[in-house]
Amino acid sequence: MYISNIALLGVATVSIVLALVIGIIALVAGGAVGFILKNILQANKIKTAKLTAAKILEDAYAQAKNAKKEQIQHTTDEINLLKSAFEQENKERREQAQRSEDRLIQKEQNLDKKEQVLEKKIEELDSTKSYLREKEDSLSKKQAQLETTHIQIVKKLEEISGFSKEKAKEELVSLFTEDAKIDAAKIAKNIEDNARADADKKARNIITLAIQKCAADHTAEVTVSVVPLPNEEMKGRIIGREGRNIRALETATGVDLIIDDTPEAITLSGFDPMRREIARIALEKLILDGRIHPARIEELVAKVRKDVEQTIKEAGENACFDCDIHNMHPELIKVLGRLKYRTSYGQNVLNHSLEVSYLAGLLAAEVGANQKIAARGGLLHDIGKAVDHEVEGTHVSIGVDLAKKYKETDAVVHCIAAHHNDIEPLTIEAVLVQAADAISSSRPGARRESLENYIKRLENLENIANSFEGIEKTYAIQAGREIRVMVKPNEISDDKAIVLARDIAKKIENELDYPGQIKVHVIRESRFTDVAK
């Protein structure tokens, strides 16, 4: 049994081995057959590709041949077209050249004709020159004869008249100059009279309208203020024990208190109106309060000073509001408000500035100038007087520095700088501010002038008039607004009097400072006296 199983296993193994051998042989045979078939297929593809390539080459040769023929035909056609165009252009150029040649021939003929005409004209000019040369020679001879005759005549005239040529010329020039001056004076006087008639009428209308619209109140302020007292006993309380109260008040305010025999009144004296106002208000409050001692005085003065500063600010703001002026620097408004306590010749400077602003604005509106600049320049023209006792310099230069510091426009700064002719006014607005300042300052009652300055101004006015020749007497009248000049009738004629009046007026304008205007009257009077016996 066992042996038979072994035998069966051996037979199965042999069968398996045989099957494997047969499979391997079949696989090798299949691969060989596939390789052979593959080579056969590749050979067929190569043959087919060669046939296709030959066909493509043959088609390409045929297409290239056809394209060559077409290109040759196209090129031939283009050559023919270019040839015909060239022949046409060449024909046109030949025709144009022929026409140009014809024109040149025509021009040459014309030039020949002109040349002939010019030759004729040259001949005519030559003959004319010879004729003129002969005339010139003849005129030269006549000129020499005339000069000789002129010299002889001049010598005879000099012998007859007894004057040399130079002296006679001087006499004639002097005579004609005098006559010309007199005629010019007459003409100038007529022109001035006509212009003054129209200008005065228009100026009166403008100024009257401006002043009519500007009805400002004016108060003449002085360097002292008077404080009324309820009774005489209050003087002792204000003085205090050993004068301590009055010393404290004077120290705190910087103002002198004058207590004299004036019944029920105390006088405050000080050059600074602002300090006087602080002292006046503080003293009135102390009198009402009744508690008068150094500590209370210092406390009350400090409070009043703050109130006055607020009042100053409000005064500046009200002034700007009244003049319709905006965008002004707050510090400049405060400086402007200080003018409320500043006077000039007894005239309140803030009221004066408001009046100048009104007048300048109204005048600018009448003449068509810039009303805003004129009004602003008028309001600020005396701004330097607010601090002129604190800063060195004239109120004009101080005002210009303040205006520049607080960014005012160049036009407004120029109005300030030119309102007293420190510089020449270059704008209409500056001239109007100057005129408005003169109107406000010179109107009756506006300001006072010291007696010494007044007398000195009148003396200078008379001295200017007396500096001319032929003056007999001079009188300054109407507070220096008019001057009457009496001339010597045997030295000054009526015509010369006209010239003299103008010369005096011009010299007054150049040498004298005065408000408003001065009228010059030149009077020539002849008197003849005899006695009947």
C-alpha positions in Angstrom: 0.0 0.0 0.0 2.7 2.3 1.0 4.7 1.4 -2.1 1.8 1.9 -4.3 1.2 5.4 -2.8 4.9 6.3 -3.5 4.5 5.1 -7.0 1.4 7.3 -7.5 3.3 10.3 -6.0 6.2 9.8 -8.4 3.9 9.6 -11.4 2.1 12.8 -10.4 5.4 14.6 -10.0 6.6 13.5 -13.4 3.4 14.7 -14.9 3.7 18.1 -13.3 7.3 18.5 -14.5 6.3 17.5 -18.0 3.5 20.0 -17.9 5.9 22.8 -16.8 8.4 21.9 -19.6 5.6 21.9 -22.2 4.4 25.3 -20.9 7.9 26.8 -21.1 8.4 25.5 -24.6 5.0 27.0 -25.7 5.9 30.3 -24.1 9.2 30.5 -25.9 7.7 29.5 -29.2 4.9 32.2 -28.8 7.5 34.9 -28.0 9.5 34.0 -31.1 6.4 34.0 -33.3 5.4 37.5 -31.8 8.8 38.9 -32.5 8.7 37.7 -36.1 5.2 39.1 -36.6 6.3 42.5 -35.1 9.2 42.7 -37.5 6.9 42.0 -40.4 4.5 44.7 -39.3 7.3 47.3 -38.9 8.6 46.5 -42.3 5.1 47.0 -43.8 4.8 50.4 -41.9 8.1 51.6 -43.2 7.2 50.7 -46.7 3.8 52.5 -46.4 5.6 55.6 -44.9 8.0 55.7 -47.8 5.2 55.6 -50.3 3.4 58.4 -48.4 6.5 60.5 -48.3 7.1 60.1 -51.9 3.5 61.1 -52.6 3.9 64.2 -50.4 7.2 65.2 -52.1 5.6 64.9 -55.5 2.6 67.1 -54.4 5.0 69.7 -52.9 7.0 69.9 -56.1 3.8 70.4 -58.1 2.5 73.2 -55.7 5.9 74.9 -55.7 5.9 74.9 -59.5 2.4 76.4 -59.6 3.4 79.1 -57.0 6.5 80.0 -59.0 4.4 80.5 -62.1 1.9 82.7 -60.2 4.7 84.8 -58.6 6.3 85.3 -62.0 3.0 86.4 -63.5 2.3 88.8 -60.5 5.8 90.3 -60.7 5.4 90.8 -64.4 2.1 92.7 -63.9 3.7 95.0 -61.2 6.6 95.8 -63.5 4.2 96.7 -66.2 2.3 99.0 -63.9 5.4 100.7 -62.5 6.7 101.2 -66.1 3.5 102.9 -67.1 3.5 105.1 -64.0 7.1 106.1 -64.5 6.4 107.0 -68.1 3.4 109.1 -67.0 5.4 110.9 -64.3 8.3 111.5 -66.7 5.9 113.0 -69.2 4.4 115.4 -66.5 7.9 116.5 -65.4 8.9 117.2 -69.0 5.7 119.3 -69.4 6.4 121.2 -66.1 10.0 121.8 -67.1 8.8 123.3 -70.3 6.4 125.6 -68.5 9.1 126.7 -66.1 11.4 127.4 -69.0 8.7 129.5 -70.6 8.2 131.5 -67.4 11.9 132.1 -67.1 12.1 133.4 -70.6 9.2 135.8 -69.9 10.8 137.0 -66.7 14.1 137.6 -68.5 12.3 139.7 -71.1 10.6 141.7 -68.3 13.9 142.3 -66.6 15.4 143.6 -69.8 12.5 146.1 -70.1 13.0 147.2 -66.4 16.7 147.6 -66.9 16.0 149.9 -69.8 13.6 151.9 -67.7 16.1 152.1 -64.8 18.9 153.3 -67.1 16.6 156.1 -68.3 15.8 157.1 -64.6 19.5 157.1 -63.7 20.2 159.4 -66.6 17.4 161.7 -65.4 18.8 161.6 -61.8 22.2 162.5 -63.0 20.8 165.6 -64.8 18.8 166.5 -61.7 21.9 166.2 -59.5 23.8 168.5 -61.7 21.0 171.0 -61.6 20.7 170.8 -57.8 24.4 171.3 -57.4 24.3 174.4 -59.4 21.3 175.7 -57.3 23.3 174.8 -54.1 26.3 176.8 -55.2 24.0 179.7 -55.9 22.3 179.4 -52.5 25.6 179.3 -50.7 26.6 182.5 -52.4 23.3 184.1 -51.4 23.6 182.8 -47.8 27.0 184.4 -47.5 25.7 187.6 -48.8 22.7 187.4 -46.3 25.1 186.8 -43.3 27.2 189.7 -44.3 24.1 191.9 -44.6 22.7 190.6 -41.2 26.0 191.5 -39.5 25.9 194.9 -40.9 22.2 195.4 -39.9 22.9 194.2 -36.3 25.8 196.6 -36.0 23.6 199.5 -37.2 20.8 198.5 -34.8 23.3 198.3 -31.9 24.6 201.8 -32.8 21.1 203.2 -33.1 19.7 201.5 -29.9 22.8 201.7 -27.7 22.3 198.0 -26.7 24.5 195.1 -27.4 23.1 191.8 -28.8 23.4 190.0 -25.5 21.9 192.8 -23.5 18.9 193.2 -25.9 18.4 189.5 -25.7 18.3 189.6 -21.8 15.8 192.5 -21.9 13.5 190.6 -24.3 13.7 187.4 -22.3 13.0 189.3 -19.1 10.0 191.1 -20.7 8.6 187.9 -22.1 9.2 185.9 -18.9 7.3 188.5 -16.8 4.5 188.6 -19.3 4.4 184.8 -19.4 4.3 184.5 -15.6 1.4 187.0 -15.4 -0.5 185.3 -18.2 0.1 181.9 -16.6 -1.0 183.2 -13.2 -4.2 184.5 -14.8 -4.9 181.2 -16.5 -4.1 179.3 -13.4 -6.4 181.5 -11.3 -9.2 181.0 -13.8 -8.7 177.2 -13.7 -8.5 177.2 -9.9 -11.6 179.3 -9.6 -13.6 177.0 -11.8 -12.2 173.8 -10.2 -12.7 175.2 -6.7 -16.3 176.1 -7.4 -17.1 172.5 -8.5 -14.8 170.9 -5.9 -16.1 173.0 -3.0 -19.7 172.2 -3.8 -19.0 168.5 -4.1 -16.8 168.4 -1.0 -19.4 170.3 1.0 -22.0 167.7 0.0 -19.8 164.8 0.9 -18.6 166.2 4.2 -22.0 167.5 5.2 -23.5 164.0 4.5 -20.7 162.3 6.5 -21.0 164.6 9.5 -24.8 164.4 9.4 -24.6 160.6 9.7 -21.8 160.9 12.4 -23.4 162.5 15.5 -20.9 161.4 18.1 -20.9 162.8 21.6 -17.6 164.5 22.7 -16.4 165.1 26.2 -13.5 167.3 27.0 -11.4 165.4 29.6 -8.6 166.9 31.7 -5.9 165.4 33.8 -7.8 165.6 37.1 -11.0 163.9 38.3 -13.2 165.2 41.2 -14.9 162.7 43.6 -17.8 164.1 45.6 -18.0 163.3 49.3 -21.1 163.0 51.4 -19.7 165.2 54.2 -16.5 166.8 55.4 -15.8 164.1 58.0 -15.1 161.6 55.2 -11.9 163.5 54.3 -10.4 162.6 57.7 -11.4 158.9 57.3 -9.8 158.8 53.8 -6.6 160.3 55.2 -6.5 157.8 58.0 -4.3 157.7 61.1 -1.0 159.4 60.3 -2.1 159.4 56.6 -1.8 155.6 56.2 -5.1 155.3 54.2 -4.2 158.0 51.7 -0.7 156.6 51.3 -2.1 153.1 50.6 -4.6 154.4 48.1 -1.9 156.4 46.2 0.5 153.5 46.3 -2.1 151.0 45.0 -3.4 153.3 42.2 -0.4 155.5 41.2 -2.6 158.6 41.5 -2.1 161.7 43.6 -5.0 162.5 46.0 -5.4 166.3 46.6 -7.4 167.1 49.7 -7.8 170.9 50.1 -10.4 173.4 51.2 -12.8 172.4 48.4 -16.0 171.6 50.2 -17.1 167.9 50.1 -14.8 167.0 47.2 -11.4 165.3 46.6 -9.3 165.8 43.5 -7.5 162.9 41.8 -4.5 164.0 39.7 -2.6 161.8 37.3 -1.3 161.8 33.7 -2.7 158.3 33.0 -6.5 158.5 32.6 -6.8 154.7 33.2 -5.2 155.0 36.6 -7.4 158.0 37.4 -10.5 156.0 36.5 -9.4 153.0 38.7 -8.7 155.4 41.6 -12.1 157.2 41.1 -14.2 154.0 41.1 -12.3 152.5 44.0 -12.7 155.7 46.1 -16.4 155.9 45.4 -16.8 152.3 46.4 -14.8 152.8 49.6 -17.0 155.8 50.5 -20.2 153.7 50.0 -18.7 150.7 51.9 -17.5 152.8 54.8 -14.7 150.3 55.6 -11.6 152.4 54.8 -8.3 150.7 55.8 -5.1 149.7 53.9 -6.1 146.0 53.5 -9.6 146.9 52.2 -8.1 149.5 49.9 -5.7 147.1 48.3 -8.4 144.4 47.9 -10.9 146.9 46.4 -8.4 148.5 44.0 -7.4 145.0 42.7 -11.1 144.2 42.1 -11.7 147.6 40.4 -8.7 147.1 38.1 -10.1 143.8 36.9 -13.5 145.5 36.3 -11.8 148.3 34.3 -9.9 145.7 32.2 -13.2 144.1 31.4 -14.7 147.5 30.6 -11.7 148.2 28.3 -12.3 144.9 26.5 -16.0 145.6 26.1 -15.2 149.1 24.9 -12.9 147.7 22.2 -15.5 145.1 21.2 -18.3 147.7 21.0 -16.1 150.0 18.9 -15.5 147.2 16.4 -19.2 146.3 16.4 -20.2 149.9 15.9 -17.8 150.3 12.9 -18.9 146.9 11.5 -15.3 145.6 11.7 -14.6 141.9 12.2 -11.7 139.4 12.6 -9.6 141.7 14.7 -7.0 140.1 17.0 -8.3 139.9 20.7 -5.2 141.6 22.0 -5.5 144.5 19.6 -9.2 144.9 20.7 -8.0 145.3 24.3 -5.4 147.9 23.2 -8.1 149.7 21.2 -10.4 149.7 24.3 -7.7 151.5 26.3 -8.2 154.6 24.2 -11.4 155.1 26.1 -9.3 156.5 28.9 -6.9 158.5 26.6 -7.4 162.1 25.6 -5.6 164.3 23.1 -6.0 168.1 23.4 -9.0 167.3 25.6 -10.6 165.1 22.9 -11.3 161.5 23.8 -9.2 159.3 21.5 -11.6 156.4 21.3 -14.5 158.7 20.3 -12.2 160.5 17.9 -11.2 157.1 16.4 -14.8 156.1 16.0 -15.6 159.4 14.3 -12.7 159.0 12.0 -13.8 155.5 11.1 -17.3 156.7 10.4 -16.1 159.6 8.3 -13.5 157.6 6.4 -16.0 154.8 5.6 -18.7 157.3 4.4 -16.2 159.3 2.3 -14.9 156.0 0.8 -18.5 155.0 -0.1 -19.1 158.4 -1.7 -15.9 158.3 -3.9 -16.0 154.5 -4.7 -13.0 153.4 -2.6 -12.8 150.3 -0.4 -15.1 151.2 2.5 -13.9 148.3 4.8 -10.2 149.3 4.6 -10.9 153.0 5.1 -13.1 152.3 8.2 -10.6 149.8 9.7 -7.7 152.2 9.0 -9.7 155.1 10.6 -10.5 153.1 13.7 -6.8 152.0 14.2 -5.1 155.2 13.0 -4.4 156.4 16.6 -4.0 152.9 18.2 -0.4 153.9 19.2 -1.7 156.5 21.6 -3.0 153.7 23.9 0.6 152.7 24.9 2.7 155.7 23.8 3.4 156.5 27.5 4.8 152.9 27.9 6.7 152.4 24.7 9.3 154.7 23.2 8.5 156.3 19.8 5.8 158.3 18.1 2.2 157.1 18.3 2.4 156.6 14.5 5.4 154.2 14.6 4.0 152.4 17.7 0.6 152.0 15.9 2.3 150.6 12.8 4.3 148.1 15.0 1.1 147.0 16.8 -0.8 146.6 13.5 2.0 144.5 12.0 2.3 142.4 15.2 -1.4 141.5 15.2 -1.4 140.6 11.4 -3.4 143.6 10.0 -3.3 143.9 6.2 -0.7 146.1 4.5 -3.4 148.5 3.3 -4.5 149.1 6.9 -0.9 149.5 8.1 -0.3 152.0 5.4 -3.3 154.1 6.5 -1.9 154.2 10.0 1.6 155.1 8.8 0.5 157.9 6.4 -2.2 159.6 8.5 0.2 162.3 9.7 2.3 162.4 6.4 5.2 160.5 8.0 5.2 158.7 4.7 3.5 159.7 1.4 0.0 158.3 1.2 -0.1 155.9 -1.8 -3.7 154.7 -1.7 -7.1 156.4 -1.8 -8.0 154.9 1.5 -4.9 156.4 3.2 -5.8 159.8 1.9 -9.4 159.4 3.1 -8.3 158.4 6.6 -6.0 161.5 6.6 -8.9 163.7 5.5 -11.3 162.2 8.1 -8.7 162.7 10.8 -8.3 166.3 9.9 -12.1 166.8 9.8 -12.6 165.2 13.2 -9.7 167.1 14.8 -10.3 170.5 13.3 -14.0 170.9 13.7 -15.1 173.5 16.3 -14.9 172.2 19.8 -13.2 169.0 19.0 -9.9 169.6 20.7 -8.0 172.3 22.5 -4.5 173.6 21.8 -2.1 175.0 24.3 -1.8 178.8 24.3 2.0 178.6 23.8 1.7 176.3 20.7 -1.2 178.4 19.4 0.8 181.7 19.6 3.9 180.0 18.1 1.9 178.7 15.2 0.4 182.2 14.4 3.9 183.8 14.6 5.3 181.2 12.2 2.4 181.9 9.9 3.0 185.6 9.8 6.8 185.1 9.4 6.3 183.0 6.4 4.2 185.7 4.7 6.7 188.4 5.7 9.5 186.5 4.1 8.4 187.7 0.6 9.4 191.0 -0.9 6.9 193.8 -1.3 4.9 192.9 1.9 3.8 195.8 4.1 1.8 194.1 6.9 0.5 190.6 7.8 -2.4 189.6 10.1 -3.2 186.1 11.1 -7.0 186.0 11.9 -9.7 183.4 12.5 -7.5 181.5 15.0 -4.9 181.0 12.3 -7.3 179.8 9.6 -6.8 182.9 7.5 -4.0 185.3 6.9 -4.3 188.8 5.4 -1.3 190.1 3.6 -1.1 193.9 2.8 1.3 194.6 0.0 3.0 197.8 -1.2 1.0 199.0 -4.2 4.0 200.7 -5.9 6.0 197.4 -5.9 3.3 194.7 -6.4 0.9 195.0 -9.3 -2.5 193.3 -9.4 -1.1 190.5 -11.6 1.9 190.0 -9.3 -0.5 189.8 -6.4 -2.1 186.7 -7.9 1.3 185.0 -8.1 2.2 186.2 -4.6 -0.9 184.6 -3.1 -0.1 181.3 -4.7 3.6 181.4 -3.6 2.6 182.2 0.1 0.1 179.3 0.1 2.7 176.9 -1.3 5.3 177.9 1.3 2.8 177.5 4.1 2.0 174.0 2.9 5.7 173.1 2.8 6.9 174.6 6.1 4.0 174.7 8.5 2.0 172.0 10.3 -1.6 173.1 10.9 -5.1 171.5 11.2 -7.6 172.0 8.4 -6.7 174.7 5.8 -5.5 178.2 5.8 -6.9 180.9 3.4 -4.4 183.5 2.1 -5.8 187.0 1.3 -3.4 189.3 -0.6 -4.7 192.9 -0.5 -3.4 195.7 -2.7 -4.8 199.1 -1.8 -3.9 202.5 -3.3 -4.8 205.7 -1.4 -4.4 209.2 -2.6 -5.0 212.1 -0.2 -5.2 215.9 -0.8 -6.4 218.8 1.3 -8.9 221.4 0.1 -8.0 224.9 1.3 
